[in-house]
Amino acid sequence: MFTNKRVGLGLSLAVLLTAGLAVWHPGVFWWEAGFYRWLFDATKPLGLVWVLVSAMYPVAGLVILIMLWNFWKESKKDEVLLMILIASGAVVSGALKRIIGRPCPNQDVLSHYPTFSDWVNKLAGVDWLRTKQAADFCWPSGHVTAFVVFFGGVILLMSLHILPKEKHKNWLKWVSWFLVAAIGLSRIFLGQHWLLDVVGGYLVGALWLWLVFSWFLERKRS
């Protein structure tokens, strides 16, 4: 996969296509609004699950920090740089948001279902955690990109035996798969993003992982 340049080219073209759609039509597409309504109605009993999945964002960063620390202790310089590059995918997502400038869902959609930040702020009695506003930019989804590069990175680290399975059990791999798959639906259900934002997050995250792992594996072979 990482030696096949067609994979990288395909991901790059897909990112450009979805980014182009976001620029060409910054408002919501009818099929995005329809998917949001269908998902909300169909999975409303899972509302708390979607909230908890989105709330795992800090855990994603913690996982990378733990991996980074382990490689640092073992003096694996290439692996340390790999972890830093993986983590920087979240910075790339933030930069793309400003470049593309696609607005978030309107305030009615954003406030349709309480997020984890809403709950914390309500319990604290003050706006301790910032909540997303309609004036913010939303393509690509930062949560989705982060989950793909962080938890997807863990999956690849284990699959390529860079992280030995003896030290990191299979449950971590399956939990990572679940979170990567669920975060996109979570962000749409909570009204924080439209479908195009989520697809963009998956594609940007996948392209970033392809780039950094291609570099790492090539470096190891040379």
TILOKOL-903804 format. One record per residue (C-alpha): residue number from 0; residue in three letters; x, y, z. Coordinates in Angstrom, 3 decimals. Layout:
<recs>
> NUM:ALA:X:Y:Z $
...
</recs>
This chain:
<recs>
> 0:MET:0.000:0.000:0.000 $
> 1:PHE:2.676:2.513:1.037 $
> 2:THR:4.908:1.608:-1.890 $
> 3:ASN:2.064:2.053:-4.368 $
> 4:LYS:2.065:5.666:-5.532 $
> 5:ARG:-1.363:5.169:-7.106 $
> 6:VAL:-2.850:4.966:-3.600 $
> 7:GLY:-1.351:8.327:-2.699 $
> 8:LEU:-2.465:9.820:-6.010 $
> 9:GLY:-6.003:8.509:-5.537 $
> 10:LEU:-6.216:9.917:-2.016 $
> 11:SER:-4.813:13.263:-3.189 $
> 12:LEU:-7.385:13.531:-5.986 $
> 13:ALA:-10.192:12.595:-3.581 $
> 14:VAL:-9.074:15.302:-1.129 $
> 15:LEU:-8.952:17.865:-3.940 $
> 16:LEU:-12.401:16.823:-5.179 $
> 17:THR:-14.083:17.137:-1.778 $
> 18:ALA:-12.231:20.377:-1.036 $
> 19:GLY:-13.397:21.706:-4.390 $
> 20:LEU:-16.992:20.842:-3.551 $
> 21:ALA:-16.664:22.611:-0.193 $
> 22:VAL:-15.340:25.761:-1.884 $
> 23:TRP:-17.801:25.660:-4.785 $
> 24:HIS:-20.822:25.173:-2.517 $
> 25:PRO:-20.005:26.362:1.025 $
> 26:GLY:-23.615:25.849:2.114 $
> 27:VAL:-25.152:22.492:2.960 $
> 28:PHE:-26.030:20.116:0.115 $
> 29:TRP:-29.535:18.639:0.178 $
> 30:TRP:-28.125:15.125:0.572 $
> 31:GLU:-26.085:16.217:3.584 $
> 32:ALA:-29.140:17.658:5.312 $
> 33:GLY:-31.102:14.497:4.454 $
> 34:PHE:-28.386:12.214:5.816 $
> 35:TYR:-28.213:14.233:9.035 $
> 36:ARG:-31.963:13.974:9.611 $
> 37:TRP:-31.974:10.238:8.828 $
> 38:LEU:-29.007:9.517:11.106 $
> 39:PHE:-30.454:11.558:13.959 $
> 40:ASP:-33.822:9.837:13.805 $
> 41:ALA:-32.397:6.347:13.266 $
> 42:THR:-29.775:6.430:16.024 $
> 43:LYS:-31.257:8.762:18.630 $
> 44:PRO:-31.211:5.991:21.292 $
> 45:LEU:-27.413:5.926:20.808 $
> 46:GLY:-27.089:9.637:21.569 $
> 47:LEU:-24.979:9.117:24.683 $
> 48:VAL:-22.656:6.777:22.749 $
> 49:TRP:-22.088:9.444:20.090 $
> 50:VAL:-21.366:12.036:22.795 $
> 51:LEU:-18.821:9.771:24.485 $
> 52:VAL:-17.128:8.902:21.195 $
> 53:SER:-16.600:12.584:20.392 $
> 54:ALA:-15.378:13.173:23.953 $
> 55:MET:-12.495:10.736:23.306 $
> 56:TYR:-10.628:13.463:21.412 $
> 57:PRO:-8.142:14.161:24.270 $
> 58:VAL:-7.566:10.406:24.639 $
> 59:ALA:-6.447:10.283:21.011 $
> 60:GLY:-3.662:12.742:21.755 $
> 61:LEU:-2.769:10.895:24.953 $
> 62:VAL:-2.345:7.632:23.032 $
> 63:ILE:0.181:9.268:20.697 $
> 64:LEU:2.055:10.824:23.633 $
> 65:ILE:2.348:7.418:25.312 $
> 66:MET:3.688:5.856:22.118 $
> 67:LEU:6.092:8.770:21.693 $
> 68:TRP:7.379:8.345:25.243 $
> 69:ASN:7.891:4.605:24.772 $
> 70:PHE:9.911:5.114:21.599 $
> 71:TRP:11.888:7.914:23.253 $
> 72:LYS:12.834:5.638:26.154 $
> 73:GLU:13.933:2.953:23.704 $
> 74:SER:16.030:5.524:21.777 $
> 75:LYS:14.197:4.798:18.511 $
> 76:LYS:14.785:8.120:16.781 $
> 77:ASP:13.009:7.287:13.520 $
> 78:GLU:9.933:6.078:15.417 $
> 79:VAL:9.924:9.228:17.561 $
> 80:LEU:9.922:11.370:14.420 $
> 81:LEU:7.178:9.174:12.970 $
> 82:MET:4.952:9.849:15.996 $
> 83:ILE:5.583:13.585:15.758 $
> 84:LEU:4.642:13.560:12.077 $
> 85:ILE:1.485:11.552:12.808 $
> 86:ALA:0.441:14.038:15.494 $
> 87:SER:1.061:16.995:13.185 $
> 88:GLY:-1.826:15.778:11.027 $
> 89:ALA:-4.140:17.614:13.418 $
> 90:VAL:-2.289:20.867:12.619 $
> 91:VAL:-2.734:20.221:8.893 $
> 92:SER:-6.478:19.849:9.456 $
> 93:GLY:-6.656:23.213:11.231 $
> 94:ALA:-4.756:24.927:8.424 $
> 95:LEU:-7.036:23.450:5.769 $
> 96:LYS:-10.108:24.710:7.622 $
> 97:ARG:-8.874:28.274:7.273 $
> 98:ILE:-7.913:27.808:3.626 $
> 99:ILE:-11.225:26.233:2.556 $
> 100:GLY:-13.408:28.386:4.818 $
> 101:ARG:-16.544:26.233:4.759 $
> 102:PRO:-18.910:27.378:7.537 $
> 103:CYS:-20.278:25.017:10.164 $
> 104:PRO:-23.955:24.003:10.400 $
> 105:ASN:-26.280:26.781:11.551 $
> 106:GLN:-26.834:27.355:15.262 $
> 107:ASP:-30.139:25.434:15.323 $
> 108:VAL:-28.375:22.295:14.106 $
> 109:LEU:-25.322:22.857:16.322 $
> 110:SER:-27.510:23.082:19.424 $
> 111:HIS:-29.938:20.311:18.412 $
> 112:TYR:-28.267:17.783:20.726 $
> 113:PRO:-25.981:18.589:23.689 $
> 114:THR:-22.319:17.744:23.259 $
> 115:PHE:-19.864:16.773:25.982 $
> 116:SER:-18.722:20.416:26.182 $
> 117:ASP:-22.331:21.531:26.660 $
> 118:TRP:-22.739:19.102:29.561 $
> 119:VAL:-19.517:20.198:31.231 $
> 120:ASN:-20.397:23.884:30.865 $
> 121:LYS:-23.863:23.278:32.266 $
> 122:LEU:-22.493:21.425:35.290 $
> 123:ALA:-19.821:24.067:35.872 $
> 124:GLY:-22.289:26.929:35.476 $
> 125:VAL:-19.815:28.748:33.201 $
> 126:ASP:-18.629:28.328:29.618 $
> 127:TRP:-15.478:26.496:30.643 $
> 128:LEU:-15.153:24.535:27.370 $
> 129:ARG:-15.554:26.262:24.024 $
> 130:THR:-18.412:25.038:21.854 $
> 131:LYS:-18.511:25.166:18.057 $
> 132:GLN:-20.164:28.204:16.487 $
> 133:ALA:-21.795:28.596:13.079 $
> 134:ALA:-19.146:31.204:12.179 $
> 135:ASP:-16.373:28.612:12.637 $
> 136:PHE:-14.891:26.707:9.705 $
> 137:CYS:-15.711:23.028:9.359 $
> 138:TRP:-13.963:21.395:6.371 $
> 139:PRO:-12.366:19.019:7.108 $
> 140:SER:-13.672:17.790:10.447 $
> 141:GLY:-10.866:18.180:12.973 $
> 142:HIS:-12.165:15.357:15.172 $
> 143:VAL:-12.339:12.928:12.260 $
> 144:THR:-8.891:13.858:10.965 $
> 145:ALA:-7.400:13.514:14.446 $
> 146:PHE:-9.033:10.141:15.088 $
> 147:VAL:-7.848:8.826:11.718 $
> 148:VAL:-4.243:9.932:12.206 $
> 149:PHE:-4.063:9.040:15.920 $
> 150:PHE:-6.054:5.813:16.222 $
> 151:GLY:-5.464:4.885:12.579 $
> 152:GLY:-1.784:5.388:13.292 $
> 153:VAL:-2.008:2.931:16.187 $
> 154:ILE:-3.658:0.361:13.897 $
> 155:LEU:-0.873:0.742:11.327 $
> 156:LEU:1.844:0.642:13.982 $
> 157:MET:0.498:-2.677:15.212 $
> 158:SER:-0.215:-4.090:11.744 $
> 159:LEU:3.331:-3.303:10.593 $
> 160:HIS:4.734:-4.717:13.875 $
> 161:ILE:6.344:-1.403:14.759 $
> 162:LEU:4.438:-1.843:18.005 $
> 163:PRO:4.792:-5.478:19.099 $
> 164:LYS:1.484:-7.192:19.853 $
> 165:GLU:2.960:-8.726:23.004 $
> 166:LYS:3.108:-5.275:24.597 $
> 167:HIS:-0.018:-3.783:23.100 $
> 168:LYS:-2.945:-6.187:23.119 $
> 169:ASN:-5.369:-6.735:20.252 $
> 170:TRP:-8.118:-4.967:22.182 $
> 171:LEU:-6.343:-1.655:21.523 $
> 172:LYS:-6.439:-2.352:17.802 $
> 173:TRP:-10.168:-3.148:17.800 $
> 174:VAL:-11.045:-0.178:20.001 $
> 175:SER:-9.086:2.011:17.580 $
> 176:TRP:-11.038:0.586:14.621 $
> 177:PHE:-14.324:1.285:16.395 $
> 178:LEU:-13.400:4.885:17.231 $
> 179:VAL:-12.199:5.622:13.697 $
> 180:ALA:-15.437:4.237:12.265 $
> 181:ALA:-17.737:5.853:14.839 $
> 182:ILE:-16.299:9.363:15.043 $
> 183:GLY:-17.690:10.426:11.655 $
> 184:LEU:-21.238:9.386:12.523 $
> 185:SER:-20.838:10.969:15.948 $
> 186:ARG:-19.938:14.377:14.560 $
> 187:ILE:-22.856:14.343:12.130 $
> 188:PHE:-25.358:13.142:14.752 $
> 189:LEU:-24.299:15.912:17.134 $
> 190:GLY:-24.799:18.482:14.366 $
> 191:GLN:-21.161:19.592:14.509 $
> 192:HIS:-20.398:18.775:10.874 $
> 193:TRP:-22.047:17.930:7.588 $
> 194:LEU:-21.279:14.720:5.708 $
> 195:LEU:-18.829:16.421:3.316 $
> 196:ASP:-16.800:17.699:6.280 $
> 197:VAL:-16.589:14.187:7.706 $
> 198:VAL:-15.623:12.617:4.378 $
> 199:GLY:-12.961:15.295:4.026 $
> 200:GLY:-11.649:14.459:7.490 $
> 201:TYR:-11.326:10.769:6.642 $
> 202:LEU:-9.569:11.509:3.344 $
> 203:VAL:-7.173:14.110:4.752 $
> 204:GLY:-6.299:11.804:7.658 $
> 205:ALA:-5.769:8.816:5.357 $
> 206:LEU:-3.585:10.842:2.978 $
> 207:TRP:-1.483:12.142:5.849 $
> 208:LEU:-0.950:8.613:7.196 $
> 209:TRP:-0.003:7.408:3.721 $
> 210:LEU:2.564:10.191:3.401 $
> 211:VAL:4.225:9.734:6.793 $
> 212:PHE:4.282:5.929:6.709 $
> 213:SER:5.583:5.931:3.129 $
> 214:TRP:8.422:8.167:4.273 $
> 215:PHE:9.089:6.009:7.353 $
> 216:LEU:9.156:2.677:5.535 $
> 217:GLU:11.348:4.083:2.767 $
> 218:ARG:13.741:5.432:5.407 $
> 219:LYS:13.893:2.021:7.080 $
> 220:ARG:14.667:0.299:3.778 $
> 221:SER:17.512:2.695:2.874 $
</recs>
